[in-house]
Amino acid sequence: MKQLSLFFAFLVIISCGGSDDTVTPIINPPTTQLDMATVDANVSDFMATYNIPGASLAISKNGKLVYVKGYGKANLTSGDAVTTAHRFRLASVSKTYTGIAIMKLIQDGQFTLESKVFGPSGVLGNDYGTLPYNTNLQNMTVKHLLQHTSGSWGAASGGDVIDQNPNYTYKQLFDWILDTRPNPNTPGTTYDYTNVGYSLLGRIIEKKSGKSYINYIKEDILAPIGVTTTDIAGKTLADQKPNEVTYYGQGNDSPFAYTIAFPRRDADGGLIATATDVLKLITATDGFATRPDMLSQATITSFTTPSAANTGYANGIGIWSAENVWYNYGSLPGTRTGFMRHNNGMCVALLLNSRVNPSANENPFVFDMQDLMLDLVKNANYNWQNIDQF
């Protein structure tokens, strides 16, 4: 009874305070990012080991952007530091954007994964090349292009010729490819990575959406999730976009950082973006309930289902089942990029403005970057703040 009397006395005191009383404010969780020394040291050590001038890192947990930071230099001549607003070439990470765009058009009823690409019933019809088409071309489907199982235009099937005839229009390029390049393998039987297939997917996006590739990506994929800074890369240093880093080749790579056939290489490797905006897209298609997805669960399942020819690659995204990870990597002269999405709700994007020369032994560099990202999504010892910087 005594305890009850004290309780009511306490209520009277707090309800009848005079006008001079102050109310203690509710303390909200911190909204300012605090540096994490271990994370920063690991990124900086990796960059120093492989002579990487600049990097951008973004990390999300359960749909919240919990860490974002720039490291090193965006431009060695000016000394400008990388900020979180700097844009990097995505290289083949662009293929994930293309895959998502194709899946969105499929979800919208424009065609299916099994739709033929060429011929009278094909999505591209007879737009390119000279009739009659051979059997392998006639049997090629949208899924075959997405999964690199078209049987054509890869290193093992006649060579990837995406950079040849750089002054050709798309029409000229694909007329030439269909008329002169072999189609040796039955579609669906062999995994053979090819940029040509993803460039063709870009043309499918244009034909079915009625927009240019980049406008469909900007307006129909990215604008609804609040991304406004993604664009197509320029070819030369003079074509550099605002807030875009400078790219630095190493060794034999050095002469080629500004000779790639942009903007023609749009759908296979031509996008630029910030690390934050990469994660905005990934967390909007990750299948988790923490942020709304632009694709249905059934479409995401199709998007991430690999082929029989390569169980490690689906429709514009890698599948690393042993590590419970979806991922993609990109690599061009002066560029190395990657992202990972783990089943535990963690995602990471890491963008660099240089790479180790592939003609040297690049494997330690490639695997160390992979391990760095894997640690960031798997390591339970990192105490990520409960903040959201999206």
Buried (B, 14 or more C-beta within 10 A) or exposed (E): EEEEEEEEEEEEEEEEEEEEEEEEEEEEEEEEBEEBEEBBEBBBEBBEEBEBBBBBBBBBBBBBBBBBBBBBBBBEEEEBEBBBEBBBBBBBBBBBBBBBBBBBBBBEEBBEBEBBBBBEEBBBEEBBBEEEBEEBBBBBBBBBBBBBBBBBBBEBBBBBBBEEBBEBEBEEBBBBBBEEBEBEBBBBEBBBBBBBBBBBBBBBBBBBBEBBBBEBBBEBBBEEBEBEBBBBBBBEEEEBEEEBBBBBBBEEBEEBBBEBBBBBBBBBBBBBBBBBBBBBBBBBBBBBEEBEBBBEEEBBEBBBBBBEBBEEBBBBBBBBEEBEBBBBBBBBBBBBBBBBBBEEBBBBBBBBBBBBBBEEEBEEBBEBBBEBBBBBBBEEEBEBBEBBBB
